[in-house]
Amino acid sequence: MDAPYHSGNTIEGKPARKIHEIDVQELFCPGMVLDMRPCAKPNTAFTIDELQAAIDAVGRPIEDGDAVMLRTGQER
């Protein structure tokens, strides 16, 4: 998990939280993994169409409160 503070010191105009400020209960929620490996290229953003294709492959839309994880294969 990456703390919001890692992306900048403010999020939506509010101070970004550090990892110790996130309650573990917030981490238990419905979610999905989008397999982005077929279109993952170093230093290249995913397109809307690529993201939508990965969502469609899961078989359900992203719902409010879902955690969305991107499987890029870049850990190799």
N, C-alpha and C positions, 0 to 999 in steps of 0.2 A: 504494500500500500504506500502511496505517496501522499504526503500531507499537502493540503491546499496551499500552505505557506510557500512550498517549493515553487509554485507557479507565480508568486508575487506576494507583496505584503498586503494587498487588498483584493477582495473578491466581492463583486457587485457593490462597491463602495464601502464595504465593511472590512475591518481587520481580518486577514486570513488566519485560520487556525493552524496551530502547530500540532504535531502528532500526539502529544500528551494531552491536548485539549479535546480530542475526539473520543467520545464515550464508545466503548466496545459494542454496546447495544445498537449503535448506528450502523454497524458493519453487518448486521444480520438483516437481510432484505431479499426480496425476489430479484432475480437477475438473469442475464443471458451472456453468453460468450459469442462474439462475432468472429468468425474465422476469416481473417484478412490476409492469410498467408499467400493466396494466389496473386494478390495485387500489391503486396508489400515490397517497396523498394527503398533503399536507404535515402534519407534526406528528401523524401517525396511525400506530400500529404495525400490522404485518401480523398477520392472524389465523392460527391454526394451519391452518384450512381453506384459506386463500389460499396459504399456503406449501406445503401438501400438494398442492394443485391444480397449482402450478408444478412441483413435483417430478415429479408424474405426467406432466406434459406433456413432460418431458425423456425419459421412457421407461425410467428405471432408478432404483433407490434410491440414497441417499447412502451411500457406503461409508466405512469407517474410513480416515482419511488424506486424504480428498477435500478440496479447497478448494471452498467454495461461495460464489459471487459473486451478488449480487442486482442485477439491472438494473432500476433504478427510473425512469429517464427524468428524474430530478430535476436532471440537469446542464443541462437546457435553460433 
